[in-house]
């Protein structure tokens, strides 16, 4: 699996319009907790179905996009944070030690 990097606000609208599942990982490059959460997630992400689009946001570099994600998907901004989007709606959001590829796979499998 591979990250698709979010660098433009238009990408958020495209994710909102996508059918099926997409995942957004919001990462702070200045935070050791965020680095650990990312590493742990990537170690287990083979549990997630391959047709799931995985998006990565460097929220330090692209703070306005992070704010737009929170508004678009009606979640509180946190870092690190994952949002699982299905057909334009956030069906799971988790932060810090609650970030889990297994939980993502479980929600998708339901």
Secondary structure as GFF3:
##gff-version 3
##sequence-region A 1 110
A	DSSP	beta_strand	4	5	.	.	.	ID=ss1
A	DSSP	alpha_helix	10	17	.	.	.	ID=ss2
A	DSSP	beta_strand	21	27	.	.	.	ID=ss3
A	DSSP	alpha_helix	32	44	.	.	.	ID=ss4
A	DSSP	three_ten_helix	45	47	.	.	.	ID=ss5
A	DSSP	beta_strand	53	58	.	.	.	ID=ss6
A	DSSP	alpha_helix	63	73	.	.	.	ID=ss7
A	DSSP	beta_strand	81	86	.	.	.	ID=ss8
A	DSSP	beta_strand	89	95	.	.	.	ID=ss9
A	DSSP	three_ten_helix	96	98	.	.	.	ID=ss10
A	DSSP	alpha_helix	101	109	.	.	.	ID=ss11
###
